[in-house]
């Protein structure tokens, strides 16, 4: 059901104020091509379009990024660079 709802959404907003290593919700959003805007904390910057980052606790920054999504300035990175489970296991056993 999560992927169904994500496919209907315009963007995922992740306004975290704590250090995030690899939020699974971002990976889920990428699999359905959903643009992500998120706080620039931890490893988040490695998972999304850099234009989608805002400073933690900055409501005006979030509003600007939502405006940017609507204007088409922030794109999803999609599945590019993601490995499926079989590919990941192959990489590990090499």
C-alpha positions in Angstrom: 0.0 0.0 0.0 2.9 2.4 0.7 4.2 2.2 -2.9 0.6 2.7 -4.2 0.3 5.9 -2.1 3.8 7.1 -3.1 3.0 6.6 -6.8 0.1 9.1 -6.4 2.1 11.7 -4.4 4.0 14.7 -5.8 6.9 14.5 -3.4 8.2 12.9 -0.2 9.1 15.4 2.5 11.5 14.2 5.2 12.0 17.1 7.7 14.2 15.1 10.1 16.2 17.0 12.8 18.1 13.9 13.8 21.1 12.3 12.0 19.7 9.8 9.4 22.1 7.2 8.0 20.1 5.6 5.2 16.3 6.3 5.6 14.5 3.4 3.9 11.6 5.7 3.0 13.9 7.6 0.6 14.9 4.3 -1.1 11.2 3.4 -1.4 10.4 6.8 -2.9 13.2 6.3 -5.5 11.8 3.0 -6.6 8.6 4.7 -7.7 10.3 7.8 -9.1 9.0 10.1 -6.3 11.0 13.3 -5.8 12.3 13.7 -2.3 13.0 16.9 -0.3 14.7 16.4 3.0 16.8 17.9 5.8 20.5 17.9 5.1 21.4 15.5 7.9 23.6 12.4 7.9 23.6 10.3 4.7 20.5 11.8 3.3 22.5 14.0 0.9 23.9 10.9 -0.8 20.4 9.5 -1.6 18.6 12.5 -3.2 18.9 15.3 -5.7 21.1 17.9 -3.9 18.6 20.6 -4.9 16.1 18.8 -2.6 18.1 19.5 0.6 17.1 22.1 3.2 18.6 22.9 6.6 17.0 21.0 9.6 14.3 23.0 11.4 13.9 25.6 8.6 10.2 25.9 7.7 10.9 28.5 5.0 13.4 26.2 3.4 10.9 23.4 3.3 8.3 25.7 1.7 10.8 26.8 -0.9 11.7 23.2 -1.8 8.0 22.3 -2.1 7.7 25.3 -4.5 10.7 24.0 -6.4 9.1 20.5 -6.7 6.0 22.0 -8.1 8.1 24.0 -10.5 9.9 20.9 -11.7 13.3 22.0 -10.4 13.7 18.9 -8.2 13.7 15.4 -9.7 13.8 11.9 -8.4 17.1 10.0 -8.9 14.9 7.0 -9.6 16.3 3.5 -9.4 19.7 4.6 -10.9 22.5 3.5 -8.7 20.3 1.2 -6.5 21.0 -2.5 -6.4 18.4 -5.2 -6.0 19.0 -7.9 -3.5 20.5 -10.4 -6.0 23.0 -7.8 -7.3 23.9 -6.8 -3.8 24.6 -10.4 -2.8 26.8 -10.8 -5.9 28.8 -7.7 -4.9 29.3 -9.1 -1.4 30.5 -12.5 -2.5 33.0 -11.2 -5.0 
